[in-house]
Amino acid sequence: TTSQIFKSDNLKIFIMNNKIQKKYNRNAIVYDLIEFPVEKVLYSKWKKKE
């Protein structure tokens, strides 16, 4: 049935995404550490404009 095909496709996509995430996981952690303070600064600047 189409639902079975759809489910298997979702599983393939999920596995692919997992592989990609594992590959970039270290970078993602570093990026999060950089991004969080940057976002706070940008948000506070934006709030002052309001």
Backbone as ProteinMPNN parsed JSONL, in Angstrom:
{"seq_chain_A": "TTSQIFKSDNLKIFIMNNKIQKKYNRNAIVYDLIEFPVEKVLYSKWKKKE", "coords_chain_A": {"N_chain_A": [[0.84, -1.206, 0.0], [0.255, 2.383, -0.301], [0.693, 3.752, 2.06], [2.504, 2.148, 3.435], [4.754, 2.378, 1.794], [5.176, 5.079, 2.07], [5.793, 5.206, 4.789], [8.197, 3.726, 4.838], [9.776, 5.39, 3.28], [9.84, 7.636, 4.926], [11.283, 6.538, 7.014], [13.747, 6.084, 5.781], [14.487, 8.732, 5.248], [14.615, 9.67, 7.849], [16.753, 8.128, 8.866], [18.809, 9.035, 7.207], [18.884, 11.748, 7.961], [19.671, 11.407, 10.608], [22.267, 10.411, 10.234], [23.453, 12.627, 9.032], [23.168, 14.507, 11.087], [24.786, 13.333, 13.059], [27.236, 13.57, 11.823], [27.615, 16.335, 11.767], [27.43, 16.993, 14.387], [29.305, 17.822, 16.376], [30.073, 20.287, 15.352], [27.598, 21.537, 15.477], [27.145, 21.795, 18.215], [29.157, 23.601, 18.91], [28.313, 25.725, 17.328], [25.84, 26.309, 18.513], [26.708, 27.246, 21.005], [27.971, 29.575, 20.228], [25.905, 30.905, 18.932], [23.861, 31.374, 20.826], [24.578, 33.52, 22.77], [24.887, 35.565, 20.881], [22.325, 35.784, 19.781], [20.96, 36.66, 22.056], [22.091, 39.199, 22.431], [21.346, 40.469, 20.032], [18.591, 40.337, 20.318], [18.155, 41.899, 22.611], [18.998, 44.386, 21.654], [17.09, 44.762, 19.654], [14.817, 44.918, 21.227], [15.231, 47.321, 22.58], [14.864, 49.136, 20.543], [12.139, 49.061, 20.128]], "CA_chain_A": [[0.0, 0.0, 0.0], [0.994, 3.643, -0.356], [1.089, 4.136, 3.421], [3.723, 1.397, 3.753], [5.834, 3.012, 1.03], [5.386, 6.378, 2.712], [6.474, 4.946, 6.059], [9.575, 3.319, 4.56], [10.462, 6.607, 2.829], [10.072, 8.43, 6.133], [12.352, 5.876, 7.76], [14.992, 6.377, 5.052], [14.783, 10.149, 5.486], [14.991, 9.762, 9.259], [18.099, 7.555, 8.996], [19.708, 9.976, 6.535], [18.994, 12.919, 8.837], [20.473, 11.001, 11.763], [23.667, 10.345, 9.8], [23.887, 14.009, 8.819], [23.268, 15.131, 12.41], [25.966, 12.792, 13.734], [28.404, 14.119, 11.141], [27.774, 17.746, 12.097], [27.027, 17.179, 15.781], [30.301, 18.63, 17.081], [29.932, 21.649, 14.834], [26.322, 22.068, 15.949], [27.324, 22.179, 19.619], [29.948, 24.841, 18.876], [27.449, 26.752, 16.746], [24.855, 26.676, 19.539], [27.401, 28.044, 22.024], [28.212, 30.904, 19.647], [24.643, 31.508, 18.519], [23.011, 31.763, 21.953], [24.859, 34.893, 23.212], [24.65, 36.487, 19.763], [20.875, 35.994, 19.721], [20.574, 37.475, 23.22], [22.514, 40.576, 22.161], [20.486, 40.992, 18.972], [17.24, 40.469, 20.862], [18.125, 43.053, 23.518], [19.072, 45.579, 20.804], [15.789, 44.893, 18.999], [13.869, 45.329, 22.261], [15.473, 48.742, 22.86], [14.287, 49.909, 19.431], [10.668, 49.059, 20.236]], "C_chain_A": [[0.877, 1.258, 0.0], [1.483, 4.057, 1.029], [2.368, 3.411, 3.84], [4.933, 2.003, 3.046], [6.207, 4.33, 1.696], [6.17, 6.214, 4.009], [7.932, 4.574, 5.828], [10.399, 4.508, 4.072], [10.791, 7.497, 4.021], [11.23, 7.861, 6.942], [13.703, 6.16, 7.11], [15.436, 7.811, 5.307], [15.285, 10.338, 6.912], [16.417, 9.268, 9.479], [19.128, 8.494, 8.367], [19.95, 11.201, 7.402], [19.853, 12.613, 10.056], [21.953, 10.969, 11.421], [24.236, 11.744, 9.631], [24.111, 14.69, 10.164], [24.505, 14.644, 13.153], [27.237, 13.388, 13.146], [28.679, 15.547, 11.61], [27.52, 18.042, 13.574], [27.995, 18.075, 16.54], [30.206, 20.08, 16.654], [28.675, 22.303, 15.375], [26.437, 22.544, 17.394], [28.088, 23.496, 19.692], [29.086, 25.987, 18.381], [26.418, 27.236, 17.763], [25.488, 27.57, 20.602], [27.674, 29.456, 21.53], [26.889, 31.632, 19.441], [23.854, 32.065, 19.7], [23.309, 33.173, 22.454], [24.608, 35.924, 22.123], [23.165, 36.812, 19.676], [20.405, 36.869, 20.875], [20.906, 38.94, 22.987], [21.6, 41.207, 21.124], [19.075, 41.246, 19.492], [17.134, 41.692, 21.77], [18.205, 44.36, 22.734], [17.727, 45.849, 20.148], [14.738, 45.39, 19.991], [14.011, 46.818, 22.573], [14.868, 49.633, 21.778], [12.78, 50.069, 19.579], [10.158, 50.247, 21.046]], "O_chain_A": [[2.077, 1.197, 0.266], [2.558, 4.642, 1.162], [3.217, 3.988, 4.519], [6.007, 2.125, 3.635], [7.383, 4.654, 1.863], [7.091, 6.98, 4.294], [8.813, 5.053, 6.542], [11.578, 4.628, 4.405], [11.89, 8.044, 4.113], [12.05, 8.602, 7.484], [14.684, 6.441, 7.798], [16.613, 8.074, 5.552], [16.248, 11.065, 7.157], [17.197, 9.902, 10.188], [20.196, 8.718, 8.935], [21.089, 11.64, 7.56], [20.657, 13.439, 10.487], [22.792, 11.428, 12.196], [25.366, 12.016, 10.038], [25.119, 15.368, 10.363], [25.196, 15.431, 13.8], [28.193, 13.676, 13.866], [29.83, 15.927, 11.823], [27.409, 19.203, 13.967], [27.575, 18.979, 17.261], [30.252, 20.989, 17.483], [28.68, 23.491, 15.697], [25.885, 23.584, 17.753], [27.715, 24.397, 20.443], [29.116, 27.085, 18.937], [26.154, 28.434, 17.862], [24.875, 28.541, 21.046], [27.619, 30.416, 22.299], [26.768, 32.82, 19.736], [23.241, 33.126, 19.583], [22.381, 33.975, 22.561], [24.165, 37.036, 22.41], [22.787, 37.972, 19.515], [19.542, 37.728, 20.691], [20.107, 39.822, 23.303], [21.133, 42.332, 21.298], [18.446, 42.247, 19.148], [16.152, 42.433, 21.712], [17.556, 45.34, 23.101], [17.269, 46.99, 20.083], [13.871, 46.189, 19.636], [13.012, 47.5, 22.805], [14.417, 50.744, 22.057], [12.217, 51.096, 19.198], [8.951, 50.396, 21.232]]}, "name": "protein", "num_of_chains": 1, "seq": "TTSQIFKSDNLKIFIMNNKIQKKYNRNAIVYDLIEFPVEKVLYSKWKKKE"}
